[in-house]
Amino acid sequence: MSAAVIDGKEFAARVRARVAAHVARLKADHDLTPGLAVVLVGEDPASQVYVRSKGKQTVEVGMNSYEHKLADDISEAELLGVIDRLNHDPQVHGILVQLPLPAHLDSDLVINAIDPAKDVDGFHISNVGLLGTGQKSMVPCTPLGCLMMLREHHGDLSGMHAVVVGRSNIVGKPMAQLLLGDSCTVTIAHSRTKDLPAMCRSADILVAAVGRAEMIPGDWIKPGATVIDVGINRVEREGRTKLVGDVHFDSAAAVAGAITPVPGGVGPMTIACLLANTVTAACRATGLAEPEGLTA
Ligand code: GUN
């Protein structure tokens, strides 16, 4: 292996420490405790694990955590009522509705009912538009975490060719906007891209966010490139469940200059950036200075 392995676990711990230090200052100097409300509809086991982890880390950095666990047959009107109350609650600076929602609920309608200033996921159409036009917005957590790692590794990203494989609203599209904001030349590639291996091989920065286990092998990677693997895929190997990324780690690490592992790469950064977004939202809501280095 020649690549430097980018340690997302250690980086996320540093982001959380910076958030905790800022929260401590807000409490001491302004009697302000940022609060994050997480809304979970139904009992999807994976969502329950994520929500527990978000609540635990929120409290660990000194913020208030409000969990709203709602029945999976809740009506859209009732759910919109919960969001309206949170929008108007001055103790709540960030609101996250855990996705996916049960099929009878319109996710777009629900997400767009959140006050954009409290939309710490950055999924509200206003935040999508602000990001797309280079204005100050709430930025989706996973791409923000990827950007922080790239900035830390490279410093200046300008002029680099970034290829984002995957066009989701949660990762691919906002990731491309953020890289463009840092003056990369950006290509969004996807399953219909012609000669995807050659496209990937042209990337100085390759962000893989397709959700297909080990789809990208080492011979799709330019020697020395930086590889950010957003995939978290469960596979059965020798009778055990294992987590792997969208990139074939061993062959990619032999070629790349730097690479994020799975697990322990992008994954831990997502919740760290959610905490960062919550403290940013609390500062913006109260007219206080935002923490440095925790936003795009
Ligand atoms: N479900 C999986 N990832 C996410 C995320 O980033 N935000 C929300 N709200 N739900 C998710």
Residues whose N, C-alpha, C, O or C-beta is under 5 A from the ligand:
A	BS01	GUN	L96 V97 Q98 L99 P100 D121
